[in-house]
Amino acid sequence: MVKNRVLAVLAVAGLGAALGLPFVTHAPNRLVSGTGIMLAQIVGGAAGGPFWLALLSALLLVASIFMRPTRGVHVAVWLAATLLLSSLAALAAQQATQLAGEASAIARTSLGGAFWILAALSWLAAADALGRLALPPLWRMLGVGVVLAPLALLLAGGAFHDLSLLKEYANRRDVFSAALWQHVQIVLFSLLPALLMGVPLGIASSRMRALRGPLFAVLNVIQTVPSIALFGLLMAPLALLAASVPVLAQLGVKGIGMTPAVIALTLYALLPIARSSAAGLSQVQPAVIEAAQGMGLTPWQIFWRVELPLALPVLLSGLRVATVQTIGMAVVAALIGAGGFGALVFQGLGSGALDVVLLGVLPVVAMAVAVDAVLKALAMALTRESLD
């Protein structure tokens, strides 16, 4: 009888991907479509140790579906999913190295759909097991680090150097570094003013009920405007402003580039930050405030020592949403010349080079997941501390 339905669904999806999609694709160069290589073909060839490790870990995960959910079983699922993820990566690297020795220097071996789906399902299985263990935030982050550590070791050891993705990175190392710095700048320059405006707006709306309706109505309307449209709406006024005030043009304010991107992303980030600030302060119990007043604290002291610490976990949740949203939407800002990883994404789309697209997409996903995990762990730690 099935004991872990989540793992059962992941196993069925993984089986479908393994049987129906190529594990890697091989092409004579980066401009033509590659030929898919299925896992069954790899089994028929020299599969090697990584394949059998992947098979063993997959069988352990399938067996765990029918086991009673205990902490020991959850730990076993976490370790098996970690082993499966690292084995799949090692198997893909092994195939790329083998194919590189049989083809020309311009040939490309890319990761196929089966690899990406199986890797994602392995990650979800490990994350689900860590969630079921109900670990403290720090231990949960360490658990995530253990899942990613084998991949980092393989990458540092040069195991992936024959994959097309790493070849594209080697060819664009300077462009990648510049895109990383630009992307971080866009995110930081958008979030800082959003915090400086959003938190006071949230505080004001929690104090003045009449302000809450109109404020969130306006912020909700901003959220409904597509990002491309908002970028376009800002281009003409900013270009006119830069032409009218030369000092602003010298400071970098213009109709295209980072300025309209930062303004638009700041406006998008206001809603989650302001709403979480208002919600966090509203959830503070009146009895707590009355107790603080009885101790002789001033309103300012009550805010800093009582209300803000209790509201901080909710505020961090809003900041987490705003940060992840900004990291993702900053990709679109490349369309107006803001740079960042979006430039790589659209360059790859324009030239039909999937690995160049992935070179821009994967760091964005990694940044979003990392920031989400850190802020979520911090919010959980603060919540647990306030409960204690």
C-alpha positions as CSV (number, residue, x, y, z in Angstrom):
1,M,0.0,0.0,0.0
2,V,1.3,3.5,-0.9
3,K,2.5,5.4,2.2
4,N,4.0,8.4,0.5
5,R,1.8,9.8,-2.3
6,V,4.1,12.7,-3.1
7,L,7.0,10.3,-3.7
8,A,4.7,8.0,-5.8
9,V,3.7,10.9,-8.1
10,L,7.3,11.9,-8.5
11,A,8.3,8.3,-9.3
12,V,5.6,8.0,-12.0
13,A,6.7,11.3,-13.6
14,G,10.3,10.2,-13.4
15,L,9.6,6.9,-15.1
16,G,7.7,8.6,-17.9
17,A,10.6,11.1,-18.5
18,A,13.2,8.3,-18.4
19,L,11.3,6.3,-21.0
20,G,10.0,9.0,-23.2
21,L,12.6,11.8,-23.4
22,P,16.3,11.9,-24.4
23,F,18.8,12.0,-21.5
24,V,21.4,14.0,-23.6
25,T,21.5,15.3,-27.1
26,H,24.5,15.4,-29.4
27,A,25.0,17.7,-32.3
28,P,27.9,18.3,-34.8
29,N,27.9,22.0,-33.8
30,R,25.8,24.5,-31.8
31,L,23.7,25.7,-34.8
32,V,22.0,22.5,-35.6
33,S,19.5,20.3,-33.7
34,G,21.1,17.4,-31.9
35,T,20.3,13.7,-31.9
36,G,18.7,12.5,-28.7
37,I,20.3,9.7,-26.7
38,M,17.9,7.8,-24.5
39,L,18.7,6.2,-21.2
40,A,18.0,2.8,-22.7
41,Q,20.8,3.4,-25.3
42,I,23.2,4.3,-22.4
43,V,22.3,1.1,-20.7
44,G,23.1,-0.8,-23.9
45,G,26.5,0.9,-24.1
46,A,29.2,1.4,-21.4
47,A,27.0,2.7,-18.7
48,G,29.5,2.6,-15.9
49,G,29.3,3.2,-12.2
50,P,27.1,6.4,-12.3
51,F,24.3,4.6,-14.0
52,W,24.2,1.8,-11.5
53,L,24.3,4.3,-8.6
54,A,21.4,6.1,-10.1
55,L,19.5,2.9,-10.6
56,L,20.1,1.8,-7.0
57,S,19.0,5.2,-5.6
58,A,15.9,5.2,-7.8
59,L,15.0,1.7,-6.5
60,L,15.5,2.9,-2.9
61,L,13.1,5.8,-3.5
62,V,10.5,3.5,-5.1
63,A,10.8,1.1,-2.1
64,S,10.3,4.1,0.3
65,I,6.9,4.7,-1.2
66,F,5.5,1.6,0.5
67,M,7.3,2.1,3.9
68,R,5.7,3.5,7.0
69,P,6.8,7.2,7.2
70,T,9.3,7.4,10.0
71,R,12.2,9.8,10.5
72,G,14.5,7.0,9.4
73,V,12.6,6.6,6.2
74,H,12.6,10.3,5.5
75,V,16.4,10.4,6.1
76,A,16.8,7.5,3.7
77,V,14.7,9.3,1.0
78,W,16.8,12.4,1.4
79,L,20.0,10.5,1.0
80,A,18.7,8.4,-1.9
81,A,17.4,11.6,-3.7
82,T,20.8,13.2,-3.2
83,L,22.6,10.2,-4.6
84,L,20.2,10.0,-7.5
85,L,20.8,13.7,-8.4
86,S,24.6,13.4,-8.2
87,S,24.6,10.1,-10.1
88,L,22.5,11.6,-12.9
89,A,24.9,14.5,-13.2
90,A,27.9,12.2,-13.2
91,L,26.2,10.0,-15.9
92,A,25.6,13.0,-18.1
93,A,29.2,14.2,-17.7
94,Q,30.4,10.7,-18.5
95,Q,28.4,10.6,-21.7
96,A,29.6,14.0,-22.7
97,T,33.2,13.1,-22.2
98,Q,32.7,9.8,-24.2
99,L,31.0,11.6,-27.1
100,A,33.6,14.4,-27.1
101,G,36.3,11.8,-27.7
102,E,34.5,10.4,-30.7
103,A,33.6,13.8,-32.4
104,S,35.1,17.0,-33.6
105,A,36.0,19.9,-31.3
106,I,33.0,21.9,-32.3
107,A,30.5,19.2,-31.5
108,R,28.1,19.9,-28.7
109,T,26.6,17.5,-26.1
110,S,23.6,19.1,-24.3
111,L,21.5,17.9,-21.4
112,G,18.2,16.4,-22.5
113,G,14.7,16.7,-21.2
114,A,15.0,13.4,-19.2
115,F,17.9,14.7,-17.3
116,W,16.3,18.0,-16.4
117,I,13.0,16.4,-15.3
118,L,14.8,13.6,-13.3
119,A,17.1,16.2,-11.7
120,A,14.1,18.4,-10.7
121,L,12.2,15.4,-9.4
122,S,15.2,14.3,-7.3
123,W,15.4,17.8,-5.9
124,L,11.7,17.8,-5.0
125,A,12.0,14.4,-3.4
126,A,14.9,15.6,-1.2
127,A,13.1,18.9,-0.4
128,D,10.0,16.9,0.6
129,A,11.9,14.6,2.8
130,L,13.6,17.6,4.6
131,G,10.3,19.2,5.0
132,R,8.8,16.1,6.6
133,L,11.7,15.9,9.0
134,A,10.7,19.3,10.4
135,L,14.3,20.4,11.0
136,P,15.3,23.7,12.5
137,P,16.1,26.3,9.8
138,L,19.8,26.0,10.2
139,W,19.8,22.2,9.9
140,R,17.4,22.4,6.9
141,M,19.8,24.7,5.1
142,L,22.7,22.3,5.9
143,G,20.5,19.5,4.5
144,V,20.1,21.5,1.3
145,G,23.8,22.0,1.2
146,V,24.5,18.3,1.4
147,V,22.2,17.8,-1.6
148,L,24.1,20.3,-3.6
149,A,27.6,19.5,-2.4
150,P,28.2,16.6,-4.8
151,L,27.2,18.7,-7.8
152,A,29.6,21.5,-6.6
153,L,32.4,18.9,-6.3
154,L,31.8,17.6,-9.8
155,L,31.7,21.1,-11.2
156,A,34.9,22.1,-9.4
157,G,36.6,18.9,-10.5
158,G,36.0,19.7,-14.2
159,A,33.6,16.7,-14.7
160,F,31.2,18.8,-16.8
161,H,33.8,20.5,-19.1
162,D,32.6,18.6,-22.2
163,L,29.0,19.6,-21.8
164,S,27.8,22.3,-24.2
165,L,26.6,24.5,-21.3
166,L,30.1,24.7,-19.8
167,K,31.7,25.3,-23.2
168,E,29.4,28.2,-23.7
169,Y,30.3,29.5,-20.3
170,A,34.0,29.2,-21.1
171,N,33.5,31.2,-24.3
172,R,31.4,33.9,-22.5
173,R,33.1,34.0,-19.1
174,D,33.6,37.8,-19.2
175,V,30.0,38.4,-20.5
176,F,28.7,36.1,-17.8
177,S,30.5,38.0,-15.0
178,A,29.3,41.3,-16.3
179,A,25.7,40.0,-16.5
180,L,25.9,38.7,-13.0
181,W,27.0,42.1,-11.6
182,Q,24.4,43.9,-13.6
183,H,21.6,41.6,-12.5
184,V,22.6,42.0,-8.8
185,Q,22.7,45.8,-9.3
186,I,19.2,45.8,-10.8
187,V,17.8,43.7,-7.9
188,L,19.5,45.7,-5.2
189,F,18.7,49.1,-6.7
190,S,15.0,48.0,-7.0
191,L,14.6,46.5,-3.5
192,L,16.2,49.3,-1.5
193,P,13.8,52.0,-2.5
194,A,10.9,49.5,-2.4
195,L,11.8,48.8,1.3
196,L,12.3,52.5,2.1
197,M,8.8,53.3,0.6
198,G,6.9,50.0,1.2
199,V,7.6,49.6,4.9
200,P,6.4,53.1,5.8
201,L,3.4,52.7,3.6
202,G,2.5,49.4,5.3
203,I,3.0,51.0,8.8
204,A,0.8,54.0,7.8
205,S,-2.0,51.7,6.4
206,S,-1.9,49.6,9.6
207,R,-2.4,52.8,11.7
208,M,-4.9,54.5,9.3
209,R,-7.6,52.1,8.1
210,A,-8.9,54.7,5.6
211,L,-5.6,54.6,3.8
212,R,-5.5,50.9,3.4
213,G,-8.2,50.5,0.7
214,P,-7.0,53.2,-1.7
215,L,-3.3,52.3,-1.2
216,F,-3.6,48.6,-2.0
217,A,-6.0,49.4,-4.8
218,V,-3.3,51.5,-6.5
219,L,-0.6,48.9,-5.8
220,N,-2.8,46.1,-7.1
221,V,-3.4,48.0,-10.4
222,I,0.4,48.4,-10.8
223,Q,0.8,44.6,-10.4
224,T,-1.7,44.0,-13.2
225,V,0.3,46.0,-15.7
226,P,2.5,43.7,-17.8
227,S,6.2,44.4,-17.2
228,I,6.9,45.1,-20.9
229,A,4.1,47.6,-21.0
230,L,5.3,49.3,-17.8
231,F,8.9,49.5,-19.2
232,G,7.5,51.1,-22.4
233,L,5.4,53.6,-20.5
234,L,8.4,54.8,-18.6
235,M,10.8,55.1,-21.6
236,A,9.3,58.3,-23.1
237,P,8.9,60.4,-19.9
238,L,12.4,59.5,-18.7
239,A,13.9,60.3,-22.1
240,L,12.1,63.7,-22.1
241,L,13.3,64.3,-18.5
242,A,16.9,63.5,-19.4
243,A,16.7,65.8,-22.4
244,S,15.2,68.6,-20.3
245,V,17.6,68.2,-17.3
246,P,21.1,67.5,-18.6
247,V,22.3,66.8,-15.1
248,L,20.1,63.8,-14.9
249,A,21.4,62.5,-18.2
250,Q,24.9,62.8,-16.8
251,L,23.8,60.7,-13.8
252,G,22.6,57.9,-16.1
253,V,18.9,58.7,-16.2
254,K,17.6,58.0,-19.7
255,G,14.7,56.3,-21.5
256,I,16.5,53.0,-21.9
257,G,18.8,51.1,-19.7
258,M,18.8,50.4,-15.9
259,T,16.8,53.5,-14.8
260,P,13.3,52.5,-16.2
261,A,14.0,48.9,-15.2
262,V,14.7,49.9,-11.6
263,I,11.7,52.2,-11.4
264,A,9.4,49.6,-12.8
265,L,10.7,46.8,-10.6
266,T,10.5,49.1,-7.5
267,L,6.8,49.7,-8.2
268,Y,6.2,46.0,-8.6
269,A,8.0,45.2,-5.3
270,L,5.9,47.8,-3.3
271,L,2.8,45.6,-3.0
272,P,4.2,42.5,-1.3
273,I,6.4,44.6,1.0
274,A,3.7,47.1,2.0
275,R,1.1,44.4,2.4
276,S,3.3,42.2,4.6
277,S,4.3,45.2,6.7
278,A,0.6,46.0,7.3
279,A,-0.3,42.4,8.0
280,G,2.6,41.8,10.4
281,L,1.7,44.9,12.5
282,S,-2.0,44.1,12.4
283,Q,-1.5,40.6,13.8
284,V,0.1,42.0,17.0
285,Q,-2.4,41.2,19.8
286,P,-3.9,44.3,21.6
287,A,-3.2,42.6,24.9
288,V,0.5,42.7,24.1
289,I,0.4,46.4,23.4
290,E,-1.6,47.1,26.5
291,A,1.0,45.2,28.6
292,A,3.7,47.3,27.1
293,Q,1.8,50.4,27.9
294,G,1.3,49.2,31.4
295,M,5.1,48.9,31.7
296,G,5.4,52.6,30.9
297,L,6.8,52.2,27.4
298,T,6.3,55.2,25.0
299,P,4.6,54.6,21.6
300,W,8.0,54.8,19.9
301,Q,9.4,52.2,22.3
302,I,6.4,49.9,21.8
303,F,6.9,50.0,18.1
304,W,10.6,49.2,18.1
305,R,10.7,46.7,21.1
306,V,7.3,45.0,20.7
307,E,5.5,45.5,17.4
308,L,8.4,45.4,15.0
309,P,10.0,42.2,16.4
310,L,6.6,40.4,16.3
311,A,5.9,41.7,12.8
312,L,9.3,40.9,11.4
313,P,8.7,37.3,10.3
314,V,5.7,38.4,8.2
315,L,7.7,41.3,6.8
316,L,10.5,39.0,5.8
317,S,8.0,36.8,4.0
318,G,6.9,39.8,2.0
319,L,10.5,40.7,1.3
320,R,11.1,37.1,0.2
321,V,8.2,37.3,-2.4
322,A,9.4,40.7,-3.6
323,T,13.0,39.6,-4.0
324,V,12.2,36.4,-5.9
325,Q,9.8,38.4,-8.1
326,T,12.4,41.0,-8.8
327,I,15.1,38.5,-9.6
328,G,12.9,36.9,-12.2
329,M,11.4,40.0,-13.7
330,A,14.9,41.6,-14.1
331,V,15.4,39.1,-16.9
332,V,12.8,40.9,-19.0
333,A,14.5,44.3,-18.3
334,A,17.2,43.2,-20.8
335,L,14.7,44.1,-23.6
336,I,15.2,47.8,-22.7
337,G,19.0,47.6,-22.4
338,A,19.3,47.1,-18.7
339,G,21.6,44.1,-19.1
340,G,21.8,41.3,-16.6
341,F,21.2,37.6,-17.4
342,G,18.3,38.5,-19.6
343,A,20.8,39.7,-22.2
344,L,22.1,36.1,-22.4
345,V,18.6,34.7,-22.5
346,F,17.4,36.8,-25.4
347,Q,20.8,36.4,-27.2
348,G,20.3,32.7,-27.0
349,L,16.7,32.9,-28.2
350,G,17.7,35.1,-31.1
351,S,20.4,32.7,-32.3
352,G,18.5,29.5,-31.5
353,A,21.2,28.4,-29.0
354,L,19.5,26.6,-26.1
355,D,22.6,26.4,-24.0
356,V,23.1,30.1,-24.1
357,V,19.5,30.5,-22.9
358,L,20.3,28.1,-20.1
359,L,23.4,30.0,-19.3
360,G,21.2,33.0,-18.4
361,V,18.3,31.1,-16.9
362,L,20.1,28.7,-14.5
363,P,21.8,31.5,-12.5
364,V,18.5,33.3,-12.2
365,V,16.9,30.2,-10.9
366,A,19.8,29.5,-8.5
367,M,19.7,33.1,-7.2
368,A,15.9,32.9,-6.6
369,V,16.1,29.6,-4.9
370,A,19.0,30.6,-2.7
371,V,17.4,33.9,-1.6
372,D,14.1,32.2,-1.0
373,A,15.7,29.5,1.2
374,V,17.7,32.0,3.2
375,L,14.8,34.4,3.9
376,K,12.4,31.6,4.6
377,A,14.8,30.1,7.1
378,L,15.3,33.4,8.7
379,A,11.6,34.0,9.0
380,M,11.1,30.6,10.5
381,A,13.8,31.2,13.0
382,L,12.3,34.5,14.1
383,T,8.9,32.9,14.3
384,R,10.2,30.1,16.5
385,E,12.1,32.6,18.7
386,S,8.9,34.8,19.1
387,L,6.9,31.7,20.1
388,D,9.6,30.6,22.6
